[in-house]
Amino acid sequence: MLIDPKKLKLDFPVFANNPGLVYLDSTATALKPQRVIDGLREYYEKYSANVFRGLYPLSAKATEEYELSRQAAAEFIGARTEEIVFTRNTTESLNLVAYILFKEYIKEDDEVVSTMMEHHSNFVPWQQMAFERSAVFKVIDIDNDGFLEVVDDGVKVNKDSLARYITKRTKVFAFTLISNVLGVINPAKELIKAAKEINPDVIVVVDGAQGIPHTKVDVSALGADFLAFSSHKMLGPTGVGVLWGRKELLEKLPPFLYGGEMIKEVSVDGTTFADLPHKYEAGTPSIGEVIAFKQAVAYLQEVGLDNIARHEEKLVGLLQKRLEEEFGDEIVLIGPRADQTGSRVKAGILAFSFGKYHPHDVAEILASEKIAVRAGHHCAQPLHCRLDMNASVRASFYLYNTEDDVEALVEGLKKVKRVL
């Protein structure tokens, strides 16, 4: 089923408050529908109390709504409720996993593997922890099309190539579901299966920040050990991250933070910790934001992730075509084409360079036309170095974008050419 983005736009008040806005930066943060905003306001206006601590009705209501969001998140990815840990964002979730794994599991000369296409959040923690513990940090390269070099045509995992990185000494394999620059959709299930065939003990950590808002994931079938994503990239409030971890690992590994609510009993002689998931949720969380998050989940479920994916694929394919028609070799597209293989390998993300024009200048001129794109290295500096680029322009689509937005970007780039 095709969605009607013009109709959906009516659910997002930012468009009414910013007439003419062409928003092409959903990879950075998605816009919020009215029901999410209403959910946040309702908490602060009607039952603004702390969770878990109070026996009075307001606190009980807040706790109930908070836990309903946990249940919604769990059902959205096929997890058990006690495996869902709320954090501030994907970055904190990934750092939490890196901290507890290095504290208990990774020693000198052990190997940690990441990839060249990672966001800094799934690269720097592993790199720095490896350096600190004298572990070996390995980085899987990309091929000329932007796919991981261990994946043929973006679809089939080459186990022989993967075995150059994953060995019996590899403790962690961390990779992204979807690259926030290349738009590559990694064959996550196949990558995990191949890695665990090489080393059954490897712990796989998946950055789902760009994947979960756009493609259906069932962790019970994925085969990963940890998965992290953020509310704000899937129409929800900022300040809410989700970490899913296999129950047996979360029970075995130590807490990340110490303090209120994550304890069972404290004495001068020692402390025992709360059951999952509260063991990893110290202190007062972003209560209203977590509560409103379930409205975003419900909205996405109603629209349908498969419908959203088809819509984004259509738009990114159209943008590729229009840029090539209008600008030819002046536009250098980064990553694979949407139609490069018989399988869906590219999400609704298109990064590019435009002639001799600096990406920041391009973005500034587009902004004068009310076109919001991102310019820079997009928190993926190793990838840009690998591509021999200092920065790029990135346009990213979501369910509220239209073909008119594509044409507006093309016209905006024509103005860039006239001005510069």
C-alpha positions as CSV (number, residue, x, y, z in Angstrom):
1,M,0.0,0.0,0.0
2,L,1.3,3.4,-0.9
3,I,1.1,6.1,1.7
4,D,-0.2,9.6,1.1
5,P,2.5,11.9,2.5
6,K,0.5,15.1,1.9
7,K,-2.2,13.7,4.1
8,L,0.3,12.6,6.7
9,K,1.9,16.0,6.8
10,L,-1.3,17.3,8.4
11,D,-0.4,15.3,11.5
12,F,2.8,17.2,12.0
13,P,2.3,20.8,13.3
14,V,5.8,21.9,12.4
15,F,4.7,22.1,8.8
16,A,1.8,24.4,9.6
17,N,4.1,26.6,11.8
18,N,6.7,26.7,9.0
19,P,5.0,27.1,5.7
20,G,7.0,26.0,2.7
21,L,9.4,23.9,4.8
22,V,11.1,21.1,2.9
23,Y,12.5,18.9,5.6
24,L,15.2,16.5,4.4
25,D,17.0,15.8,7.6
26,S,15.1,13.0,9.2
27,T,18.3,11.0,9.6
28,A,19.4,13.5,12.2
29,T,16.0,13.7,13.9
30,A,12.5,13.0,12.7
31,L,9.6,15.4,13.1
32,K,6.9,14.8,15.7
33,P,3.2,14.1,15.0
34,Q,0.6,15.9,17.2
35,R,-0.3,12.8,19.1
36,V,3.3,12.5,20.4
37,I,3.3,16.2,21.5
38,D,-0.1,15.6,23.2
39,G,1.2,12.6,25.0
40,L,4.1,14.6,26.4
41,R,1.9,17.5,27.4
42,E,-0.6,15.2,29.0
43,Y,2.0,13.8,31.4
44,Y,3.1,17.3,32.5
45,E,-0.4,18.7,32.8
46,K,-2.3,15.7,34.4
47,Y,0.0,13.3,36.3
48,S,3.4,14.8,36.5
49,A,5.0,12.6,39.2
50,N,8.0,10.4,39.6
51,V,7.8,6.7,38.6
52,F,8.1,3.7,40.8
53,R,8.5,5.6,44.0
54,G,5.1,6.9,45.0
55,L,2.0,5.0,46.3
56,Y,-0.3,7.9,45.5
57,P,-2.4,7.9,42.3
58,L,-0.4,10.4,40.2
59,S,2.8,8.3,40.6
60,A,0.9,5.1,40.0
61,K,-0.5,6.5,36.8
62,A,3.0,7.7,35.6
63,T,4.5,4.4,36.4
64,E,1.7,2.5,34.5
65,E,2.1,4.7,31.4
66,Y,5.9,4.5,31.6
67,E,5.8,0.7,31.6
68,L,3.3,0.6,28.8
69,S,5.9,2.4,26.7
70,R,8.4,-0.3,27.6
71,Q,5.9,-2.9,26.5
72,A,5.3,-1.1,23.2
73,A,9.0,-0.9,22.5
74,A,9.4,-4.6,23.3
75,E,6.5,-5.6,21.0
76,F,7.8,-3.3,18.2
77,I,11.1,-5.3,18.0
78,G,9.8,-8.8,19.2
79,A,11.6,-8.6,22.5
80,R,10.7,-9.6,26.1
81,T,9.6,-6.6,28.2
82,E,12.4,-7.1,30.8
83,E,15.0,-6.9,28.1
84,I,14.1,-3.3,27.2
85,V,16.3,-0.7,29.0
86,F,15.6,3.0,28.6
87,T,18.6,5.3,28.2
88,R,19.0,8.9,26.8
89,N,19.8,8.0,23.2
90,T,21.5,5.4,21.0
91,T,24.9,6.8,21.9
92,E,24.4,6.2,25.6
93,S,23.0,2.7,24.9
94,L,26.1,1.8,22.9
95,N,28.4,3.3,25.5
96,L,26.6,1.3,28.2
97,V,27.3,-1.9,26.3
98,A,30.9,-1.1,25.6
99,Y,31.5,-0.2,29.3
100,I,30.0,-3.3,30.8
101,L,31.6,-5.6,28.2
102,F,35.0,-4.2,28.7
103,K,34.6,-4.2,32.4
104,E,33.8,-7.9,32.6
105,Y,34.6,-9.6,29.3
106,I,37.3,-8.1,27.2
107,K,41.0,-8.5,28.1
108,E,44.4,-7.7,26.6
109,D,44.9,-9.0,23.0
110,D,41.2,-9.8,22.6
111,E,39.7,-8.5,19.4
112,V,36.9,-6.0,18.8
113,V,35.5,-5.5,15.3
114,S,33.6,-2.5,13.9
115,T,33.1,-1.2,10.4
116,M,34.2,1.8,8.3
117,M,30.6,2.9,7.8
118,E,29.8,3.3,11.5
119,H,28.5,6.5,13.2
120,H,31.0,7.6,15.8
121,S,28.7,6.2,18.5
122,N,29.4,2.7,17.3
123,F,33.1,3.3,16.5
124,V,34.7,5.5,19.1
125,P,33.6,3.6,22.2
126,W,35.0,0.4,20.9
127,Q,38.1,2.0,19.7
128,Q,38.8,3.9,22.9
129,M,38.0,0.9,25.2
130,A,40.3,-1.3,23.0
131,F,43.1,1.1,23.3
132,E,42.6,1.4,27.0
133,R,42.6,-2.4,27.6
134,S,45.3,-3.2,25.0
135,A,42.8,-5.1,22.9
136,V,43.0,-5.3,19.1
137,F,40.6,-3.0,17.2
138,K,39.7,-4.1,13.7
139,V,37.7,-2.2,11.1
140,I,35.9,-3.8,8.2
141,D,36.4,-1.8,5.1
142,I,33.9,-0.9,2.3
143,D,34.1,-1.7,-1.4
144,N,33.8,0.8,-4.2
145,D,30.0,0.6,-4.2
146,G,29.8,1.4,-0.4
147,F,29.0,-2.1,0.8
148,L,30.9,-3.8,3.5
149,E,33.7,-5.6,1.7
150,V,32.6,-8.9,3.3
151,V,29.2,-8.6,1.6
152,D,28.9,-9.4,-2.1
153,D,26.5,-7.0,-3.9
154,G,25.2,-5.8,-0.6
155,V,23.3,-9.0,-0.1
156,K,25.3,-12.2,0.3
157,V,27.9,-12.5,3.1
158,N,31.3,-13.8,1.9
159,K,32.3,-15.9,4.9
160,D,35.9,-16.2,3.7
161,S,36.2,-12.5,3.7
162,L,34.5,-12.1,7.0
163,A,37.0,-14.7,8.5
164,R,39.8,-12.1,7.9
165,Y,38.1,-10.0,10.6
166,I,36.2,-12.4,12.9
167,T,38.4,-15.0,14.6
168,K,38.3,-17.2,17.7
169,R,39.8,-14.2,19.6
170,T,37.0,-11.8,18.6
171,K,34.9,-10.8,21.6
172,V,32.7,-8.2,20.0
173,F,31.4,-7.5,16.5
174,A,29.6,-4.1,16.3
175,F,27.9,-2.9,13.1
176,T,25.0,-0.7,11.9
177,L,21.7,-1.8,10.4
178,I,21.7,1.2,8.0
179,S,24.6,3.6,7.3
180,N,23.6,7.2,8.1
181,V,25.7,8.4,5.1
182,L,25.7,5.6,2.5
183,G,22.2,4.6,3.1
184,V,23.4,1.0,2.9
185,I,21.0,-1.6,4.4
186,N,23.3,-4.3,5.8
187,P,22.1,-7.9,5.7
188,A,22.2,-8.0,9.4
189,K,20.8,-11.5,10.0
190,E,23.2,-13.0,7.5
191,L,26.2,-11.1,8.9
192,I,25.4,-12.3,12.4
193,K,24.9,-15.9,11.4
194,A,28.2,-15.9,9.5
195,A,30.1,-14.3,12.4
196,K,28.7,-16.8,14.9
197,E,29.5,-19.7,12.7
198,I,33.2,-18.5,12.7
199,N,33.1,-17.8,16.5
200,P,30.0,-18.9,18.4
201,D,31.1,-16.8,21.4
202,V,31.3,-13.5,19.7
203,I,28.9,-10.9,21.1
204,V,27.1,-8.9,18.3
205,V,26.1,-5.3,19.0
206,V,23.8,-3.7,16.4
207,D,23.3,0.1,16.0
208,G,19.7,0.3,15.0
209,A,19.3,4.1,15.1
210,Q,18.7,4.4,11.3
211,G,17.2,1.0,10.9
212,I,14.4,0.6,13.5
213,P,12.5,3.7,12.3
214,H,12.4,2.4,8.7
215,T,12.5,-1.4,8.5
216,K,10.9,-4.2,10.5
217,V,13.3,-6.0,12.9
218,D,12.5,-9.0,15.1
219,V,15.3,-9.5,17.6
220,S,14.1,-13.0,18.3
221,A,15.1,-14.0,14.8
222,L,17.9,-11.5,14.2
223,G,20.5,-13.4,16.2
224,A,22.2,-10.3,17.8
225,D,23.0,-9.9,21.5
226,F,22.4,-6.2,21.8
227,L,20.5,-3.6,19.7
228,A,20.3,0.1,20.3
229,F,18.0,2.8,18.9
230,S,16.5,6.2,19.6
231,S,13.0,7.6,20.0
232,H,13.7,10.9,18.3
233,K,14.6,9.2,15.0
234,M,11.2,7.4,14.9
235,L,8.8,10.4,15.5
236,G,9.2,10.3,19.3
237,P,10.6,12.8,21.8
238,T,14.3,13.5,22.2
239,G,16.1,12.2,25.4
240,V,14.9,8.6,25.0
241,G,17.1,5.7,23.9
242,V,16.3,2.1,23.9
243,L,18.8,-0.7,24.6
244,W,17.7,-4.3,23.9
245,G,19.9,-7.0,25.3
246,R,19.5,-10.8,25.7
247,K,18.2,-11.4,29.1
248,E,20.9,-13.9,30.1
249,L,23.6,-11.4,29.2
250,L,22.0,-8.5,31.0
251,E,21.5,-10.6,34.1
252,K,25.1,-11.7,34.1
253,L,26.8,-8.4,33.3
254,P,27.3,-5.5,35.9
255,P,25.3,-2.3,36.1
256,F,26.4,0.8,34.2
257,L,25.4,3.5,36.7
258,Y,24.8,3.3,40.4
259,G,22.1,5.2,42.4
260,G,18.4,5.4,42.9
261,E,16.0,2.7,41.7
262,M,18.6,0.3,40.4
263,I,19.2,-1.3,43.8
264,K,17.5,-4.0,45.7
265,E,19.2,-3.6,49.1
266,V,22.1,-1.4,50.3
267,S,24.1,-1.7,53.5
268,V,27.5,-0.6,54.7
269,D,28.8,-4.0,53.8
270,G,27.5,-4.2,50.3
271,T,24.7,-3.7,47.7
272,T,22.5,-6.0,45.7
273,F,20.9,-4.8,42.5
274,A,17.4,-4.7,41.2
275,D,16.0,-7.2,38.7
276,L,15.9,-6.4,35.0
277,P,15.5,-3.9,33.5
278,H,15.8,-1.5,36.4
279,K,19.3,-2.8,37.2
280,Y,20.4,-0.5,34.3
281,E,18.1,2.5,34.9
282,A,19.6,4.5,37.7
283,G,18.0,7.8,38.8
284,T,14.9,9.6,37.5
285,P,14.5,9.0,33.7
286,S,12.9,11.2,31.0
287,I,9.5,10.2,32.2
288,G,7.2,12.3,30.0
289,E,9.3,11.6,27.0
290,V,9.3,7.9,27.5
291,I,5.5,8.0,28.0
292,A,5.0,9.9,24.8
293,F,7.3,7.5,22.9
294,K,4.6,4.9,22.7
295,Q,2.5,7.2,20.7
296,A,5.3,7.4,18.1
297,V,5.4,3.6,18.1
298,A,1.7,3.3,17.6
299,Y,1.8,5.9,14.7
300,L,4.5,3.9,12.9
301,Q,2.6,0.7,13.3
302,E,-0.6,2.3,11.9
303,V,1.2,3.6,8.8
304,G,3.2,0.4,8.4
305,L,7.0,0.1,8.2
306,D,6.8,-1.8,4.9
307,N,4.7,1.1,3.4
308,I,7.2,3.6,4.7
309,A,10.2,1.7,3.2
310,R,8.5,1.5,-0.2
311,H,7.8,5.2,-0.1
312,E,11.3,6.1,0.8
313,E,12.8,3.8,-1.8
314,K,10.6,5.5,-4.4
315,L,11.8,9.0,-3.4
316,V,15.5,8.2,-3.1
317,G,15.3,6.6,-6.6
318,L,13.6,9.6,-8.0
319,L,16.2,11.9,-6.4
320,Q,19.1,9.9,-7.9
321,K,17.5,10.2,-11.3
322,R,16.7,13.9,-11.1
323,L,20.2,14.9,-9.9
324,E,21.8,12.9,-12.7
325,E,19.4,14.4,-15.3
326,E,20.0,18.0,-14.2
327,F,23.6,18.0,-13.1
328,G,25.3,15.1,-14.7
329,D,28.9,14.6,-13.5
330,E,28.8,17.7,-11.3
331,I,26.9,15.5,-8.7
332,V,28.9,12.6,-7.1
333,L,26.5,10.3,-5.3
334,I,27.8,8.4,-2.3
335,G,26.9,4.8,-1.7
336,P,25.0,2.4,-3.9
337,R,22.1,3.2,-6.1
338,A,18.6,2.4,-4.9
339,D,18.2,0.1,-8.0
340,Q,21.7,-1.4,-8.0
341,T,20.7,-5.0,-7.2
342,G,17.6,-7.1,-7.2
343,S,17.2,-6.7,-3.4
344,R,16.5,-3.6,-1.4
345,V,20.0,-2.5,-0.3
346,K,19.6,1.3,0.1
347,A,17.4,3.3,2.5
348,G,16.0,6.8,2.0
349,I,19.3,8.5,2.5
350,L,21.3,10.1,-0.3
351,A,24.6,11.9,0.4
352,F,26.5,13.6,-2.4
353,S,29.1,16.3,-3.3
354,F,28.2,19.0,-5.8
355,G,30.9,20.2,-8.1
356,K,33.5,22.5,-6.5
357,Y,31.0,23.9,-4.0
358,H,31.6,23.3,-0.3
359,P,28.8,21.3,1.4
360,H,28.3,24.0,4.0
361,D,27.8,26.6,1.4
362,V,25.3,24.4,-0.4
363,A,23.4,23.8,2.7
364,E,23.3,27.4,3.6
365,I,21.9,28.5,0.3
366,L,19.3,25.6,0.4
367,A,18.3,26.8,3.9
368,S,17.5,30.3,2.4
369,E,14.9,28.4,0.3
370,K,13.5,26.7,3.4
371,I,15.1,23.4,2.4
372,A,16.7,21.6,5.4
373,V,19.6,19.2,4.6
374,R,22.7,18.2,6.5
375,A,26.2,19.1,5.6
376,G,29.4,17.8,7.2
377,H,30.8,14.4,7.9
378,H,27.6,13.3,9.7
379,C,29.5,11.8,12.7
380,A,31.2,9.4,10.3
381,Q,34.6,10.9,9.8
382,P,36.5,7.7,9.2
383,L,34.1,6.9,6.3
384,H,34.6,10.3,4.7
385,C,38.3,9.9,5.0
386,R,38.0,6.6,3.3
387,L,36.0,8.3,0.5
388,D,38.7,11.0,0.3
389,M,36.1,13.7,1.2
390,N,36.1,16.3,4.0
391,A,32.3,16.6,4.0
392,S,29.1,15.9,2.0
393,V,25.5,17.1,1.6
394,R,22.9,14.6,2.9
395,A,19.2,14.5,2.1
396,S,17.1,11.9,4.0
397,F,13.5,11.0,3.6
398,Y,10.7,9.8,5.8
399,L,7.0,9.2,5.6
400,Y,6.0,12.9,5.3
401,N,8.2,13.6,2.3
402,T,6.8,14.1,-1.2
403,E,7.9,14.1,-4.8
404,D,7.5,17.9,-4.6
405,D,10.3,17.9,-2.0
406,V,12.6,16.2,-4.4
407,E,11.9,18.8,-7.1
408,A,12.4,21.6,-4.5
409,L,15.8,20.2,-3.7
410,V,16.7,20.1,-7.4
411,E,15.6,23.7,-7.9
412,G,17.5,24.7,-4.8
413,L,20.7,23.2,-6.2
414,K,20.2,25.1,-9.4
415,K,20.2,28.3,-7.3
416,V,23.4,27.1,-5.6
417,K,25.0,26.9,-9.0
418,R,23.8,30.4,-9.9
419,V,24.9,32.0,-6.7
420,L,28.3,30.2,-6.4
